[in-house]
Amino acid sequence: AIIVLLMRSSWMKDKPAVETSAVTPELILVEDEMTDTEDNEEEDLGVMDDQRSVILHLISQLKLGMDLTRVVLPTFILEKRSLLEMYANFMAHPDLFLSIAAGATAEERIICFVEYYLTAFHEGRKGAVAKKPYNPIIGETFHCSWDVPKDKVKSFRTNSLRFVAEQVSHHPPVSCFYCECKEKKMCVNAHVWTKSKFMGMSIGVSMVGEGVLYLMEHEEEYVFTLPSAYARSILTIPWVELGGKVSINCAKTGYSATVTFHTKPFYGGKVHRVTAEVKHNPTNTIVCKAQGEWNGTLEFTYSNGDTKVIDTTKMPVTRKKIRPIAKQGPFESRHLWQHVTSSLKEGNIDAATEHKHQLEERQRAEERQRVAVNAPWKPKYFIKEGDGWIYSNPLWKTL
């Protein structure tokens, strides 16, 4: 059995007075992971009248540009999954991700990365209705994996991609995630600080931070950033769009890419538009351009005149594998939020609100205790380095 060490966290009856970290080891058998069958498509067609009055009351207390980090938003806008799980859904096409390492040249590899990057958002933001994932509790973790058959990626065997995410800070709210494939000698490490602000009829969420893709066989590092997200029309039928300019850079090869997520103009214009450009900086040569919609059709044009079209709506999604809730630790996302999720599924907003309130109150109480005894929280999987966070046992240390 392949065994992964999980540092177990526990809100247990016999816990000490103050939780500063969670250090009891727990072994996870990969065989316990099963193909995920959850399908939390959001089907709400819009904001009902009673919900609209709640939102109007909330809006009346907000000022333009106000930071929403500490504002408690109504439960009916929640999405039935944690933000940590949403990050895992960026890997819904693991075959495209793994194919980056198979590129024969540095130019091929960065183009493959851009193709993967542009198709990574549609599954994480599925559903036409804008809903908000749960704000992860400090110490919350999410684990999953994907098996990618060898016929999907040039390989002699099935590739396994393993993912772990953790909420390492509450104020500011910082999430980290790490994903690795030993067979392909590649991994990605990212930290994201979500900053929300009120913009009148919209809510803007900035993703501050960066990720790094490591290709060990080529000794290459690709540093990338993430776009902002906007919840529009929050009083009618809310919807999400991505916006902003992001970058992908590989210092070793001299290749870089700029990806622009275009927000819809006030009058006319298309929604969900994205453009991208891949450049070889030493020669100032553009080697690839892309345009289209990040949740629709994307067209790639290469320097040799070739073109390629990718329709994200027709791409098969590889379902992640996850352990059943009964085998998860108390701090794992689905275990932690199970009562909120089941209440939302039943349409019992009051019960969901109460369960959510209990989780948040417990987090606040433990934080007050830690402050009182000057005992800062220690994450289980990630170590702070400078402005960022690095996974404690990354693939480059073990190969």
Residue, then its C-alpha position, 0 to 999 in steps of 0.5 A: a500500500i502506498i501510505v501518505l503521512l497525514m498530520r492529524s488535527s483534533w478538536m477532541k474532548d480531551k484536547p488541551a486548553v489551547e489548540t496551537s497546532a495538530v501533531t498526532p500522526e494519522l496514516i491514510l491508505v490511498e486505497d481508501e480513496m474512492t471516485d468522487t460522486e458528489d455533484n453539487e451543481e447550483e440550480d437556483l435561478g435567482v435571488m428570491d424576494d425574502q433573500r433579496s431583502v436580506i441582501l439589501h439590508l446587508i448592502s445598506q450597512l456597507k461602504l464602497g471599497m469596504d473589505l468584506t473579510r470580516v463581514v458575515l454573508p448570508t448562508f443562502i449564497l453558499e456553494k456546498r463546498s469549501l474554497l480548498e476543494m474549489y482549488a482542487n477542481f483546478m486539476a479537473h483535466p490532470d492529463l493536460f497538466l501532466s502533459i506539460a512535462a512531456g514537452a520536448t522543448a522549453e517552448e512546447r512546455i510553456i505553451c502546454f502550461v498556458e493551454y492547461y492554465l486557460t482550461a483550469f477555471h471552468e470546472g472550479r467555477k461551474g454553474a451559471v449562478a454565482k455562489k460562494p464556497y465556504n471560507p475555510i476554518i484555520g487548520e482545515t485541510f483537503h486531500c484528494s488524488w487523480d489517476v490518469p491512465k497511461d493512454k492519456v499521457k505519454s507514459f508506461r504506466t498510470n500516473s497518480l496526481r496527489f493534492v493537499a490544501e490547508q488553511v494556514s491563516h485566518h487573518p489574513p485568510v491564506s490558503c495553500f495547496y500542493c500537488e505532485c506527480k512522482e512519475k512525471k517528477m513535477c509538482v505545484n506549490a501555491h499560496v493564495w490570500t483572498k481579499s474581498k471588497f464591496m463594489g456596489m452591485s458587485i463583489g470583487v475577490s482578489m487572489v493575492g499570492e502566486g504558485v510555482l510549477y516545478l519540472m524536476e527533469h528539466e530543472e525549470e520553475y514556472v511562477f504564475t499568478l491568479p485572476s480576480a473574480y467578480a460576483r455581478s448582479i447580486l440583487t437579481i441573478p448573480w453570476v461570476e466573471l474573472g478579470g485582470k492580467v496574470s503572468i507565467n514566467c520561467a526565468k531559466t528558459g526566458y519564456s513568459a506568458t501574459v493572460t488577460f481575463h477581460t471583464k464585460p464592458f458596461y455596454g455590449g461586449k462578450v462575457h468571459r473573454v480571455t486572451a493570451e500571449v506567449k513570448h521568448n523574451p531574449t529574442n522578443t518573439i511571440v510564439c503563441k497567441a490565444q483567444g476565446e472564453w475561459n468557459g467556452t471555446l479557445e483558439f490557439t495560434y502558433s508561430n508556424g501558422d498552425t492553429k488549434v481549438i479547444d472547447t472546454t464544454k466538451m472536455p471530459v472531466t477526470r473525477k477526483k478520488i477522495r476518502p469517504i467522510a467516515k474515514q476523514g479526520p475532523f479537520e478535513s473539509r467535507h467532514l468539517w462542513q458536512h452538517v452545513t452541506s447536508s442542511l443546504k441540500e435539504g433546503n434548511i437554511d436556518a439549520a445550515t446557518e446554525h452549523k456554520h455559526q458553531l464552526e465560526e464561533r469555535q474558531r473565534a474562541e480558539e483564536r482568542q485563547r491563542v492570543a491570550v497565551n501568545a501561542p501562534w497557530k502552526p500549520k501541519y503541511f506548510i512552512k512560511e518562507g518570506d512572503g510565501w508558504i512552502y509544502s513541508n515535504p515537497l517532491w524536490k526534497t524526496l527525489 
